[in-house]
């Protein structure tokens, strides 16, 4: 059975082009993301790991084969963590898709999968002269 398209297949970047992970997050030295996907009420787990050499895309896709547009937007979460200079985050997200027909025309119910994730980031060291140059250019 062929699975329905997922979030990564359906949604495109806002500004028309995808950036590499290094372009999007040049300040990250090390990255560790652990994602555990489960179905509500069941103990079926699907675990996935990502790092800087094998980063996620903008979305983590749902593994439910009948889910249309499913997953959650990890890229937005990473952007917020980096903006705040956080080094760790443990959180959860519900699948944003729905169980439906192969082309998504019929919607049967919201997808019951959810994700628990743990993100750890180590930032690159900033050289003191770079910091002084940046602060003097903002004055």
C-alpha positions as CSV (number, residue, x, y, z in Angstrom):
1,X,0.0,0.0,0.0
2,X,1.3,3.4,-1.0
3,X,1.3,6.0,1.8
4,X,-0.3,9.4,1.4
5,X,1.9,12.5,0.9
6,X,3.4,14.0,4.1
7,X,4.1,17.5,5.2
8,X,7.6,17.6,3.7
9,X,6.0,16.6,0.3
10,X,3.3,19.3,0.4
11,X,4.7,22.4,1.9
12,X,7.3,24.5,0.3
13,X,9.6,27.2,1.8
14,X,8.0,30.6,2.3
15,X,10.7,32.5,0.3
16,X,10.9,30.1,-2.7
17,X,14.1,28.2,-2.0
18,X,15.4,25.7,0.5
19,X,18.6,26.5,2.4
20,X,21.1,23.9,3.5
21,X,21.2,23.2,7.2
22,X,24.6,25.0,7.4
23,X,23.2,28.1,5.6
24,X,20.2,28.2,7.9
25,X,22.1,27.6,11.2
26,X,25.8,28.5,10.8
27,X,26.2,29.1,14.5
28,X,25.5,25.4,15.4
29,X,28.5,23.2,16.0
30,X,26.8,20.1,17.2
31,X,23.2,19.0,17.0
32,X,21.3,16.0,18.4
33,X,17.6,15.4,17.9
34,X,15.7,12.4,19.1
35,X,12.1,12.0,17.9
36,X,9.7,9.3,19.2
37,X,6.5,9.0,17.3
38,X,3.5,7.2,18.9
39,X,-0.1,6.5,18.2
40,X,-2.5,7.9,20.8
41,X,-3.5,5.1,23.2
42,X,-1.0,2.6,21.9
43,X,2.6,1.8,22.7
44,X,3.8,1.5,19.1
45,X,6.9,3.7,18.9
46,X,8.8,4.9,15.9
47,X,12.2,6.4,16.9
48,X,14.3,8.6,14.7
49,X,17.6,10.4,15.3
50,X,19.1,13.4,13.6
51,X,22.5,15.2,13.9
52,X,24.3,18.0,12.1
53,X,25.6,15.6,9.4
54,X,22.1,14.1,8.9
55,X,19.8,17.0,9.9
56,X,16.0,16.9,9.5
57,X,14.2,18.8,6.8
58,X,11.8,21.6,7.6
59,X,9.3,18.9,8.7
60,X,9.4,15.6,10.6
61,X,7.0,13.4,8.6
62,X,4.3,11.2,10.2
63,X,4.8,7.5,9.6
64,X,1.0,6.8,9.5
65,X,0.5,5.5,5.9
66,X,-3.1,6.9,5.7
67,X,-2.1,10.3,7.1
68,X,-2.3,13.1,4.6
69,X,0.1,16.1,5.1
70,X,1.2,14.7,8.4
71,X,4.1,15.6,10.6
72,X,5.3,18.6,12.5
73,X,7.5,21.6,11.7
74,X,10.8,21.0,13.4
75,X,12.5,23.8,11.4
76,X,10.4,26.5,13.1
77,X,11.2,25.0,16.5
78,X,14.9,25.0,15.7
79,X,14.8,28.6,14.6
80,X,13.2,29.6,17.8
81,X,15.7,27.7,20.0
82,X,18.6,29.2,18.1
83,X,17.1,32.7,18.3
84,X,16.9,32.3,22.1
85,X,20.4,30.6,22.3
86,X,18.8,27.6,24.1
87,X,21.0,24.5,24.3
88,X,18.2,21.9,25.1
89,X,14.5,21.5,24.6
90,X,12.2,18.5,25.5
91,X,8.7,18.9,24.1
92,X,6.0,17.2,22.1
93,X,3.8,18.0,19.1
94,X,0.7,16.5,17.6
95,X,0.6,15.4,14.0
96,X,-0.7,18.2,11.8
97,X,-2.2,15.9,9.2
98,X,-5.4,13.9,8.8
99,X,-6.4,10.4,7.8
100,X,-8.0,10.6,4.5
101,X,-8.1,9.4,0.9
102,X,-5.0,9.0,-1.2
103,X,-5.4,12.4,-2.9
104,X,-6.5,14.1,0.4
105,X,-10.0,14.9,-0.9
106,X,-11.8,12.9,1.8
107,X,-11.0,13.6,5.4
108,X,-11.9,10.8,7.8
109,X,-10.4,12.1,11.1
110,X,-7.4,14.0,12.5
111,X,-4.3,11.9,12.6
112,X,-3.8,10.4,16.1
113,X,0.0,10.2,16.0
114,X,2.0,12.5,18.2
115,X,5.7,13.2,18.6
116,X,8.0,13.6,21.6
117,X,11.3,15.2,20.9
118,X,14.5,16.1,22.5
119,X,16.9,18.7,21.0
120,X,20.5,19.4,22.2
121,X,22.6,22.1,20.6
122,X,26.2,23.1,21.0
123,X,27.0,26.5,19.5
124,X,30.3,27.5,17.9
125,X,32.6,29.6,19.9
126,X,32.5,33.2,19.0
127,X,35.9,34.9,18.7
128,X,36.2,38.1,20.9
129,X,37.2,40.3,18.0
130,X,34.1,39.1,16.0
131,X,31.9,40.1,18.9
132,X,33.6,43.6,19.1
133,X,33.2,44.1,15.3
134,X,29.6,43.1,15.4
135,X,28.7,45.4,18.3
136,X,30.6,48.3,16.8
137,X,28.8,47.9,13.4
138,X,25.5,48.1,15.2
139,X,26.2,51.5,16.7
